[in-house]
Amino acid sequence: MPSFVPKALTIPMKSGAYHLEISSMASDLTLKKEIVEIGKRIWTRGYVASNDGNITAKLNDDTYLTTPTGVSKGFMTTEMIIKCDRAGAPISARKGFRPSSEIKMHLEVYKERPDVRAVVHAHPPYATSFAVAGIPLNKCVLPEAIIVIGSVPIAPYGLPSTMEIPEKIRPFIQTSDAILLANHGALTMGSSVLDAYHKMETLEHTASIVWKAIQLGNVNVLSPEERDRLMALRGQYNLTGRVSFFDAVPGGAASKVR
């Protein structure tokens, strides 16, 4: 005999019936677990230090989950994750926890890109070094990076925790799922928390390889023809999201990243 699992319960209370959406609660908890797991990964890999970075996930057009301010991403629990509205105001939060002031840039992404379901902000050392040096990762070098994140621009510097950062990243949100933040860090977005994290991992891996190639004295850039062939693979792999085209040197000539 098949078991019956209710999707909702109506619990009688003195103040009136309380309708509990079980499926919604399960979905919230699943996302919270994903956020906690990704928080541990970015902390373990050294993408954030101390209480740096933040992660958000979209529940619907009006509700989001976010990591709390003042908490190391390596030591979070699901109880610490906050539910907030589209203005960043808490809907439900454990006492003593509040959203990061940097949630503003996350909300800007969701406003501009309805397809995005999660955003990760971190300070991965190599990628952030390029952001500090003012060098965009826009050279056609690694096939995996070309296919997954494309050309990565640098958004101009904005004062953290203010509306300056949302304003600075706005021109790049429509065309890229990965953005370097000048003198600050990096931002990635995706169809899920894991997808946004994977793009952050790809970004940092790419930055580390390009940096090491620069130390060796040369970065070979693929030709425009190879770039176009690689970009065409996105369609074959049914990859979602947005990527910008790379700079490329005709004929695959050697080029130094400047």
Rosetta blueprint (number, residue, H / E / L):
1 M L
2 P L
3 S L
4 F L
5 V L
6 P L
7 K L
8 A E
9 L E
10 T E
11 I E
12 P L
13 M L
14 K L
15 S L
16 G L
17 A L
18 Y E
19 H E
20 L E
21 E E
22 I H
23 S H
24 S H
25 M H
26 A H
27 S H
28 D H
29 L H
30 T H
31 L H
32 K H
33 K H
34 E H
35 I H
36 V H
37 E H
38 I H
39 G H
40 K H
41 R H
42 I H
43 W H
44 T H
45 R L
46 G L
47 Y L
48 V L
49 A L
50 S L
51 N L
52 D L
53 G L
54 N E
55 I E
56 T E
57 A E
58 K E
59 L E
60 N E
61 D L
62 D L
63 T E
64 Y E
65 L E
66 T E
67 T L
68 P E
69 T L
70 G L
71 V L
72 S L
73 K L
74 G L
75 F L
76 M L
77 T L
78 T H
79 E H
80 M H
81 I L
82 I E
83 K E
84 C E
85 D E
86 R L
87 A L
88 G L
89 A L
90 P E
91 I E
92 S E
93 A L
94 R L
95 K L
96 G L
97 F L
98 R L
99 P E
100 S L
101 S L
102 E L
103 I H
104 K H
105 M H
106 H H
107 L H
108 E H
109 V H
110 Y H
111 K H
112 E H
113 R L
114 P L
115 D L
116 V L
117 R L
118 A E
119 V E
120 V E
121 H E
122 A E
123 H L
124 P L
125 P H
126 Y H
127 A H
128 T H
129 S H
130 F H
131 A H
132 V H
133 A H
134 G L
135 I L
136 P L
137 L E
138 N L
139 K E
140 C L
141 V L
142 L L
143 P H
144 E H
145 A H
146 I H
147 I H
148 V H
149 I L
150 G L
151 S E
152 V E
153 P L
154 I E
155 A E
156 P L
157 Y L
158 G L
159 L L
160 P L
161 S L
162 T L
163 M L
164 E H
165 I H
166 P H
167 E H
168 K H
169 I H
170 R H
171 P H
172 F H
173 I H
174 Q L
175 T L
176 S L
177 D L
178 A E
179 I E
180 L E
181 L E
182 A L
183 N L
184 H L
185 G E
186 A E
187 L E
188 T E
189 M E
190 G E
191 S L
192 S L
193 V H
194 L H
195 D H
196 A H
197 Y H
198 H H
199 K H
200 M H
201 E H
202 T H
203 L H
204 E H
205 H H
206 T H
207 A H
208 S H
209 I H
210 V H
211 W H
212 K H
213 A H
214 I H
215 Q H
216 L H
217 G L
218 N L
219 V E
220 N E
221 V L
222 L L
223 S L
224 P H
225 E H
226 E H
227 R H
228 D H
229 R H
230 L H
231 M H
232 A H
233 L H
234 R H
235 G H
236 Q H
237 Y L
238 N L
239 L L
240 T L
241 G L
242 R L
243 V L
244 S E
245 F L
246 F L
247 D E
248 A L
249 V L
250 P H
251 G H
252 G H
253 A L
254 A E
255 S E
256 K L
257 V L
258 R L
